[in-house]
């Protein structure tokens, strides 16, 4: 699931197919989410059990990657409460294509026959705002979404992504915005959650070994490769220096220390709002395309799959950095050249490319 924040773009119905690795991440988070859900169900009072049970899924995209996990959660609630009303709220940007979400519930599946009374809603309000009424959500979930900042605070002078940036005033501004955004995310979730409610998320991170998305010590660093190709295009006159500078990913892969920080100060607004970090751990999910390449050994297929999944979340950053004096066709041609070059590099050296996922899996409760 991906939500690109204020700087991002909407995901289409092709998202799930192109990001199968993100689905594996959610599958990895499923046990934690179900364990948190059991805790929430046990903590409910007799009075609260009379209200609908509400799930919230933040950064939904087309809903496909989280569907199996959400169904397992619905099943768990239904076992405890056979007749209780269940509401699932899916959140993404207003421009997101939510149609596949509803198709998955109303199409060939028999969700409503199996799990009714069940209600499915969507909201185009960003998770940087409160997305549900106060004290109305029992269990919320988010995967691979909340690393996007609410906006791009500045451009980085020497890198496209903060993981490659040297110490600078600009990097400090980025980190400060990330800290502020993390607090904002948590405070809005605290308002939505009922007492005893749980928030589980899988968040891109930098782990204790220094690993992060596309950089896990087994080949070429993904963001460094992006930088190399984009810089070569600048030196070749394909893009201007100003366009190169404007190409900055508005995201931050937080460390566990940064994730934990708001919970360690008893006087912090997050703790005062009742939130507690029950547990957090990190895991690396191997790149599904690299794993499959070991079996089929088809370089072209591997390059197409890997670059395709990278493109789902990075394309808009490159496209939006290009000057508006260029025609839309010219912009698309430049971006196509970038990904064609990337695909060629991957195909020529497949053993040294992968996009392993590195996530922090956190369980947060509201007291």
C-alpha positions in Angstrom: 0.0 0.0 0.0 1.4 3.4 -0.9 0.2 6.9 -0.3 2.5 9.5 -1.7 1.4 12.3 0.5 0.9 15.9 -0.8 3.7 15.4 -3.3 2.5 12.1 -4.7 0.2 10.7 -7.3 -2.7 8.3 -7.2 -2.3 4.6 -7.6 -4.2 2.7 -10.3 -5.8 -0.7 -10.5 -2.4 -2.1 -11.8 -0.7 -1.4 -8.5 -1.1 -4.8 -6.8 0.2 -6.7 -9.8 3.2 -4.4 -10.1 4.0 -4.4 -6.3 3.7 -8.1 -5.3 6.6 -7.6 -2.9 4.5 -5.0 -1.0 1.9 -7.8 -0.7 4.5 -10.0 0.9 5.3 -7.3 3.4 1.6 -7.1 4.4 1.5 -10.9 4.7 4.5 -10.6 7.0 2.6 -8.1 9.2 -0.6 -10.1 9.3 0.3 -12.1 12.5 1.1 -8.9 14.3 -2.1 -7.3 13.2 -4.2 -10.2 14.2 -2.5 -10.4 17.6 -3.2 -6.7 18.1 -6.8 -7.3 17.1 -7.2 -10.0 19.6 -5.8 -7.7 22.3 -8.3 -5.0 21.2 -11.3 -7.4 21.3 -10.4 -8.6 24.7 -10.0 -5.0 26.0 -13.5 -4.0 24.9 -16.2 -3.2 27.4 -19.7 -4.5 27.3 -20.9 -1.1 26.2 -18.3 -0.7 23.4 -19.3 -4.1 22.0 -22.7 -2.6 21.1 -21.0 -0.2 18.6 -19.9 -1.2 15.1 -16.3 -2.5 14.9 -14.4 -0.2 12.6 -11.2 -1.0 10.7 -9.1 1.7 8.9 -6.6 0.9 6.2 -4.3 3.9 5.4 -2.6 4.2 2.0 -4.9 1.7 0.4 -4.0 2.1 -3.3 -6.2 -0.5 -5.1 -6.7 -2.6 -1.9 -5.3 -5.7 -3.4 -2.2 -6.1 -1.4 -4.0 -5.9 1.9 -7.2 -7.9 1.0 -6.1 -11.2 2.5 -5.0 -9.6 5.7 -8.2 -7.6 6.0 -10.3 -10.7 5.3 -8.5 -12.5 8.1 -9.2 -9.6 10.5 -12.9 -9.6 9.5 -13.1 -13.3 10.1 -11.6 -12.9 13.6 -14.1 -10.3 14.6 -16.9 -12.3 13.1 -16.0 -15.3 15.2 -16.3 -13.3 18.4 -19.3 -11.2 17.3 -21.4 -13.1 14.7 -23.9 -10.3 14.3 -21.9 -7.2 15.0 -21.8 -4.5 12.3 -18.3 -4.2 10.8 -17.1 -1.1 8.9 -13.9 -1.0 6.8 -12.6 2.4 5.9 -10.0 2.6 3.1 -7.9 5.8 2.9 -5.8 7.2 0.1 -5.5 10.4 -1.9 -8.6 12.0 -3.4 -7.2 11.1 -6.9 -6.7 7.5 -6.0 -8.7 4.9 -8.1 -10.9 3.3 -5.4 -13.0 1.3 -7.9 -10.9 -1.9 -7.6 -11.4 -1.8 -3.8 -15.1 -2.0 -4.1 -14.9 -4.5 -7.0 -13.0 -6.9 -4.7 -15.8 -6.8 -2.2 -18.8 -6.7 -4.6 -17.4 -8.6 -7.6 -16.9 -12.4 -7.7 -16.4 -12.7 -3.9 -19.2 -13.4 -1.5 -17.8 -11.1 1.2 -21.2 -9.7 2.2 -22.8 -13.1 2.3 -20.0 -14.5 4.4 -19.3 -11.6 6.7 -22.4 -9.4 6.8 -23.5 -7.1 8.3 -20.4 -5.5 6.6 -19.9 -1.9 5.3 -17.1 -0.7 3.1 -16.3 3.0 2.8 -13.4 5.0 1.3 -12.0 8.4 2.1 -9.9 10.7 0.0 -8.7 12.7 3.0 -4.9 12.3 3.6 -3.7 10.4 6.6 -2.0 13.7 7.5 -5.5 14.7 8.7 -8.0 12.9 10.9 -9.9 10.5 8.6 -12.6 9.1 10.9 -14.7 10.5 13.8 -13.0 10.7 17.2 -13.1 7.4 19.2 -14.6 5.4 16.3 -11.8 3.1 15.1 -10.9 -0.1 16.9 -8.1 -1.3 14.6 -6.1 0.7 12.0 -3.4 -0.6 9.7 -1.0 0.9 7.2 1.8 -0.6 5.2 4.5 1.0 3.0 2.8 4.4 3.0 3.8 6.7 5.9 7.4 7.2 4.9 6.0 9.9 2.5 6.2 13.3 4.0 3.3 15.7 4.0 5.2 17.9 1.5 8.8 18.4 0.2 10.4 20.7 2.7 13.4 21.5 0.5 15.6 20.1 -2.3 18.7 18.2 -1.3 21.9 19.6 -2.9 23.8 16.4 -3.5 21.2 13.6 -3.7 17.8 12.6 -5.0 17.0 10.7 -1.8 17.8 11.5 1.8 19.6 8.2 2.3 22.3 9.4 0.0 22.5 13.0 1.3 25.6 14.3 3.1 25.2 16.3 6.3 23.8 19.7 5.4 21.3 22.3 6.4 18.8 20.9 3.9 19.1 17.4 5.3 18.4 18.8 8.8 15.3 20.5 7.4 14.2 17.2 5.9 14.7 15.3 9.2 12.9 18.0 11.2 9.9 17.7 8.8 9.9 13.9 9.1 9.9 14.2 12.9 7.0 16.7 12.8 5.1 14.5 10.3 5.5 11.4 12.4 4.0 13.2 15.4 1.2 14.4 13.2 0.4 10.9 11.9 0.3 9.6 15.5 -1.8 12.3 16.9 -4.5 11.9 14.2 -4.6 8.2 14.8 -4.9 8.7 18.5 -8.0 10.8 17.9 -9.6 8.2 15.7 -8.8 5.2 18.0 -11.1 4.1 20.8 -9.5 3.3 24.1 -8.0 -0.1 23.9 -7.7 0.3 20.1 -4.6 -0.7 18.1 -2.7 0.8 15.2 -0.3 -1.6 13.4 2.0 -0.4 10.6 4.8 -1.7 8.4 7.0 1.4 7.8 10.0 1.6 5.5 13.0 2.0 7.8 16.8 2.0 8.0 17.6 -1.0 10.2 20.4 -1.4 12.7 22.7 -2.8 9.9 22.1 0.4 7.9 20.0 -1.5 5.4 17.0 0.2 3.7 14.8 -0.3 0.6 17.0 -1.4 -2.3 20.2 -1.3 -0.3 20.8 -4.5 1.7 24.4 -5.3 0.8 23.8 -7.6 -2.1 24.5 -5.5 -5.2 24.0 -2.0 -6.4 22.2 0.5 -4.3 18.9 1.4 -5.9 18.8 5.1 -5.0 22.5 5.5 -6.0 21.6 4.0 -9.4 18.7 6.4 -9.8 21.2 9.3 -9.0 23.8 8.0 -11.5 21.4 7.8 -14.4 19.6 11.1 -13.7 23.0 12.8 -13.3 24.2 11.4 -16.6 21.1 12.7 -18.3 21.8 16.2 -16.8 25.4 16.1 -18.0 24.2 14.9 -21.4 21.9 17.9 -21.7 18.7 15.9 -21.4 17.6 17.7 -18.3 18.7 21.0 -16.8 20.6 21.5 -13.6 17.6 23.1 -12.1 15.5 20.1 -13.0 18.1 17.8 -11.4 18.0 19.8 -8.2 14.2 19.8 -8.1 14.2 16.0 -8.2 14.0 15.2 -4.5 12.0 12.3 -3.1 9.7 13.7 -0.4 10.2 10.7 1.9 12.2 9.5 4.8 13.0 5.9 5.9 13.0 6.3 9.7 15.2 4.4 12.1 13.7 2.5 15.0 15.1 5.2 17.3 13.2 7.8 15.3 10.0 5.7 15.4 10.3 5.2 19.2 11.3 8.8 20.0 7.8 10.2 20.7 7.0 7.4 23.0 10.0 7.8 25.3 9.0 11.2 26.7 6.2 11.0 29.2 5.4 14.7 28.5 5.2 14.3 24.7 2.0 15.1 22.9 1.8 11.5 21.6 2.1 10.0 25.1 -0.3 12.5 26.5 -2.8 11.5 23.8 -2.8 8.0 25.2 -0.6 6.2 22.7 1.9 3.6 23.7 4.4 1.7 21.5 3.7 -1.9 22.5 6.4 -3.4 20.2 8.5 -2.7 17.2 10.9 -4.9 15.2 12.5 -4.9 11.8 12.5 -7.4 9.0 14.0 -7.7 5.5 11.7 -9.2 2.8 13.8 -10.4 -0.1 13.0 -8.9 -3.5 10.4 -11.2 -5.1 11.7 -10.5 -8.7 15.3 -11.4 -7.7 14.1 -14.6 -6.1 12.1 -15.6 -9.2 15.1 -14.7 -11.4 17.0 -17.5 -9.8 14.5 -19.9 -11.2 13.7 -18.6 -14.7 17.0 -16.9 -15.4 15.3 -14.6 -17.9 17.2 -11.2 -17.7 14.6 -9.3 -19.7 11.7 -10.6 -17.6 13.6 -9.7 -14.4 14.5 -6.2 -15.6 10.9 -5.5 -16.7 9.5 -6.7 -13.4 12.0 -5.0 -11.1 11.9 -1.6 -12.9 8.1 -1.9 -13.2 7.8 -2.1 -9.4 10.3 0.7 -8.9 8.4 2.9 -11.3 5.0 2.6 -9.5 6.2 4.9 -6.7 9.1 6.8 -8.3 7.8 7.9 -11.6 5.9 11.0 -10.4 8.9 12.4 -8.6 10.9 12.5 -11.8 8.0 13.7 -13.9 7.0 16.5 -11.5 10.6 17.8 -11.4 10.7 18.7 -15.1 10.1 22.3 -16.0 6.6 23.3 -17.1 8.1 24.9 -20.2 8.3 21.4 -21.5 5.3 19.8 -23.2 3.7 16.8 -21.5 5.0 14.6 -24.4 8.5 15.9 -23.9 8.3 15.2 -20.1 7.1 11.7 -20.7 9.9 11.0 -23.3 12.5 12.1 -20.7 11.0 9.9 -18.0 10.7 7.0 -20.5 14.4 7.4 -21.3 15.3 7.2 -17.6 13.5 4.0 -17.0 14.7 2.5 -20.3 18.2 3.2 -19.3 17.6 1.7 -15.8 16.0 -1.4 -17.4 19.0 -1.8 -19.6 21.4 -1.6 -16.7 19.4 -4.1 -14.7 19.3 -6.5 -17.7 23.0 -6.2 -18.3 23.9 -7.0 -14.6 20.9 -8.8 -13.1 23.0 -10.5 -10.4 23.7 -7.2 -8.8 20.2 -5.7 -8.7 17.4 -6.3 -6.2 14.8 -4.3 -4.3 14.7 -6.0 -0.9 12.1 -4.4 1.4 13.3 -3.2 4.8 10.4 -2.4 7.2 9.8 -1.7 10.8 6.7 -3.5 12.1 5.1 -1.6 14.9 2.1 -2.1 17.2 0.7 1.0 18.9 -2.1 1.0 21.4 -4.3 3.7 22.9 -4.8 3.7 26.6 
